[in-house]
Amino acid sequence: MEISDVEFEMELAGVDASDIESILALCKSKGFNSDFLDDELLKKGYPKVFTVDYDEYDSFDDDEYYSIEKFPHKNHYQD
C-alpha cells in the first residue's frame, strides 16, 4: 500500500486534512503499519480504518431475522 492509498482511505473515512497530514508525517518517518495507523486514528478520536476486528463480527444474534408465517396448503374460500 502506498502513501497515496493511505491518504485516500483516511479521506474516505472522514478524517480531517490536518490530521491526515500529521499521521502521514508519522507514517513517512516510522513506516507503514496498519496497527500503528489505527492507534493514531483512535488517539485523535476516529474509528479504525486499516484493521478489522473479527471478534466483533462473531457476535451474531438470531433475533435479527423474523419468523416466517407459512400459508396453508389447501385453499379456503370465504363468502
C-alpha positions as CSV (number, residue, x, y, z in Angstrom):
1,M,0.0,0.0,0.0
2,E,1.4,3.4,-1.0
3,I,1.1,6.6,1.0
4,S,-1.4,8.0,-1.6
5,D,-3.6,4.9,-0.8
6,V,-3.3,5.5,2.9
7,E,-4.3,9.2,2.4
8,F,-7.3,8.2,0.2
9,E,-8.6,5.7,2.7
10,M,-8.4,8.3,5.5
11,E,-10.2,10.8,3.3
12,L,-13.0,8.3,2.6
13,A,-13.3,7.7,6.4
14,G,-13.8,11.4,7.0
15,V,-10.5,12.3,8.7
16,D,-9.7,16.0,8.7
17,A,-6.9,17.1,6.3
18,S,-4.7,18.4,9.2
19,D,-5.0,15.1,11.0
20,I,-4.2,13.2,7.7
21,E,-1.0,15.3,7.3
22,S,0.2,14.7,10.8
23,I,-0.5,10.9,10.6
24,L,1.2,10.8,7.1
25,A,4.3,12.5,8.6
26,L,4.5,9.8,11.2
27,C,4.0,7.2,8.6
28,K,6.8,8.5,6.5
29,S,9.2,8.5,9.4
30,K,8.2,5.2,11.1
31,G,7.0,3.3,8.0
32,F,3.5,1.8,7.2
33,N,1.9,-0.3,9.8
34,S,-1.8,-0.7,9.9
35,D,-2.0,-1.2,13.7
36,F,0.1,1.9,14.2
37,L,-2.1,4.0,11.9
38,D,-5.3,2.8,13.6
39,D,-3.8,3.6,17.0
40,E,-3.0,7.1,15.8
41,L,-6.6,7.5,14.4
42,L,-8.0,6.3,17.7
43,K,-5.9,8.8,19.6
44,K,-7.4,11.6,17.5
45,G,-11.0,10.3,18.0
46,Y,-11.6,8.5,14.7
47,P,-12.6,4.9,14.2
48,K,-10.3,2.2,13.0
49,V,-9.8,2.3,9.2
50,F,-7.0,-0.2,8.4
51,T,-7.7,-3.2,10.6
52,V,-10.8,-5.3,11.1
53,D,-11.8,-6.7,14.5
54,Y,-13.2,-10.1,13.5
55,D,-14.3,-10.8,17.1
56,E,-16.9,-8.1,16.7
57,Y,-18.5,-10.0,13.8
58,D,-18.7,-13.2,15.8
59,S,-21.5,-11.9,18.0
60,F,-24.4,-12.9,15.8
61,D,-27.9,-12.7,17.2
62,D,-30.8,-14.8,15.7
63,D,-33.2,-12.0,16.7
64,E,-32.3,-10.1,13.6
65,Y,-34.4,-12.4,11.5
66,Y,-38.1,-12.6,11.8
67,S,-40.2,-15.8,11.7
68,I,-42.0,-16.6,8.5
69,E,-45.7,-17.2,8.5
70,K,-46.5,-20.2,6.5
71,F,-49.6,-20.4,4.3
72,P,-51.9,-23.4,4.5
73,H,-51.7,-25.9,1.7
74,K,-55.4,-26.0,0.9
75,N,-57.4,-23.1,-0.4
76,H,-60.0,-21.8,1.9
77,Y,-62.8,-19.9,0.2
78,Q,-64.9,-17.4,2.2
79,D,-68.2,-15.8,1.1
